Amino acid sequence: MKDNQMENSGKVEKLYTKRALTYESLYVNRLGWGKELYTFFRNYNYLKSQLKVLDAGCGTGVITRTLNKIVNELGYDELVFNAFDLTQGMLDIFQKQITEEGLNNIELARADVLNLDSLPNNWNEYDLIISSALLEYIPKEQISNALVNLKQLLKEEGKMLIFITRRNFVTNLTGKLWWKTNLFEEDKFQKILRDVGFRKIEQRNLQSRWSKYIMVFEVTK
């Protein structure tokens, strides 16, 4: 099992290392995923002062950068952002942006969601964990393990937001062929969440065409 896990993690890292810049320029910027996230988080009230947030599978950092922008606009303070990803190439792009913008409340680490022992000891007790475009790259038989690992990092009553690709004709073409992703149906993914033991499961809505392709679940420990 561990050998298969390491092999899959290596394939994912290789894929995203090769396509890191493409992900940022095409997916985040040209296709408007960054703007969609901004609209989503302005519409839903997840942020407040003194919040501890983990961006799980952060990629080039679009989630954390979007949240940090909103935090500054709303005048919240003392928020801590931690973010990890498997792919060093993605983290390098994110770190470059952090350095250029002088952001001192964001800390990065390289880690595999299936083995989080490498994270710093104080990376726990999160108020909010966000996972976007992460679970699609994990073997389906290991997804529950990944969710359990993330659940353990939440504080009691902490929430996790999961953005995950919906199975349909378009995502079958783009996801399977280009990004090599697993795809999910709503009812089957909800069952996985229930089996992991989340106390409360609610679905949230994106506001544009993205809702056809991305499902959003809010789950509570």
N, C-alpha and C positions, 0 to 999 in steps of 0.2 A: 504493500500500500504506500509506504513512504517513498519508494523508488518511483512509482507512478505519479505521486504528488509532486516530487521534485522535477520529473520530466515535464509535466504539464506546466508548472510554474516557469520552467526554463523557456518553454515555447511561448508563453504569454509575454514574458519579459523581452524575448527576441522580437516578437511582433511589434510591441509598442516602442521599443528602442528604434526600430526601423521607421515607424510611422509617427513618432512623437510630434514633429513639427507639423505634419499633415493634420494630425488631430487638432492642434491648437488653431491653425489657420482656417481649416475647412469646417470642422464640426463646431467649434466654439464660436468662431467669428463669422464666417460667411453664411453658414446655415442658421445662425442666430441662437444657438443653445445658451450662450452667455446672457443674452437679453431675456430669454425665456426664464432662466433661473432668477434673474433680477425681479421680473414681474411676479413670479411665484412667491418669493420670500418677502416682497413688499405686501402681498395680499394676505399672507398667513403670518400670524404673530408668534414667531418662534424665538425671537431675539429679545434680550434684555441685558441690563448691566450685570456684571459679575457672573457671566455664563462661561462654562467650560465646554468646548466644542471639539469633536474629533471628526476629521474628514478622512473616511476610510476608503482607500483606493483613490487618492486625490488627483492622480494624473498631473496635469500642468497647473492645477490649483484653481480652476474656474469657480468651484463652489466656495472655497475659503475666500478668494478675492472678492467674490460677489457679496458674501456676508460681511466682510470687513468694510466694504464700501457703504453698505446699508447702515452698519453700526455707526460709522462716522457721520452719515447724513442725519441719523436720529439722535446723535449725541450720547450714545451709550458708552460706558467706560469699563475698564477692568475685565475685558473679555480675553480669554485665553483660547487660541486656536492651535491644535495639534493636527498634523496631517501625515499620513504614511502612504507609500505606494511601493509596489514590487519593482518598478522599472526606474533605474537610475537616470535614464535619459529624460523621463518626464520630470523627475525631481530636480534635475539640473535646470530645466526651463523655469520651473516654479521658483527655485532659489534665486535665479537671476532676476526675476521680477521682484521678489522680496527685497533683494539688495538695492535694486534701482529705485524702488519706491520708499526705501527706508522703513520698512514695516518691522517692528520689534516685538510684536505680540503673536508671531507665527513661528512654530517650531516644526521642522520636518524630520522624518526618519524613513529609512528603507526597511520594509517588512512585508512578509507574506501573511495574508489574513488567516491562512490555515495553520500558521505557527507564529504567534505574536510574542514569543518569549524574548525576542530581540528588542522590543519596545522599552523605553525608559521606565523605571519602576513607578514613577508618578503619573504615568499615562493611564489613568483610571478614574472612576467616579465622575463620569461625564454626564452633564445635563442633557446634551444632545449629540448624537452620532448621526452622520450623514454618509450614505453609501450610494454612489452613482456610477454606473458602468463598471461595477466590480464583480457582482455575482455571476454575470453572464460568462465570465471566463474561467469559472471554477467547474470541475467535473460535477455533474448533477448529483452524484452520490455523495459529494463532499459539501454541498451547499448548507446542509443543516449544521455541519461542524463549523463552518465559517460564521454562521449566524449565532451559534452558541458562543463562539469566541468573542464576537462583538457585544453580545448581550451581557457578558461578564464584565465588560468595561463600563457599563452604564451604572449610575447611582440608582438607588431605589426611586421609582417613579420617573426615572429618566426616559427620554423618548429617542427613537431612532427613525429617521426618514430614509426610505429605500426607493431610489429611482431605478427602475428595471425595465428592460425592453419587452414590449408586448409582441406576441407572435401574430404576424399577419403576412400578406403576400409581399409587401414591400420590405419588411424586416427580414423575411426569409431570404430575399435576394441580397440585400446590402449587408445584413449581419453575418449570415453564413459565409458568403463569398469573400467579403472584404475584411471584416473584423474577426471572423471565426468565432462567433458568439453562440452561446446557448440562448434559446428564446423560451418565453413562458406564457402560459395561459393564466388568466386571473384566478380562477377557482383552484387550480393546482398549486399556485404560489401561495395563496392564502392558507391552504392546508399545510404547507411546509412551515409557515409562520406559526400556526396553531400548534403543530407538533413540537416545535422548538420551545414553546411555553410562554410566548408573549401574552401578557394579561389582557391587552386591548389592541385591536387591529382595526384601523380605519383607512379608507382610501381617500386620497386627495386628488384634485384635478389641476392639470395644466390648462392654460388659457388659450392655446392656439392649436395649430396643426400638430404640435408635438404630442397632444393627448392621444392621437391615433397610434403613436409608436412607443410612447413611454408611459408606464404605470407608476404611480406614486403611492406608497403605503407609509402610514404613520403607525408605529407600534410602540407600546409602553411596556416597560419591564414589570 
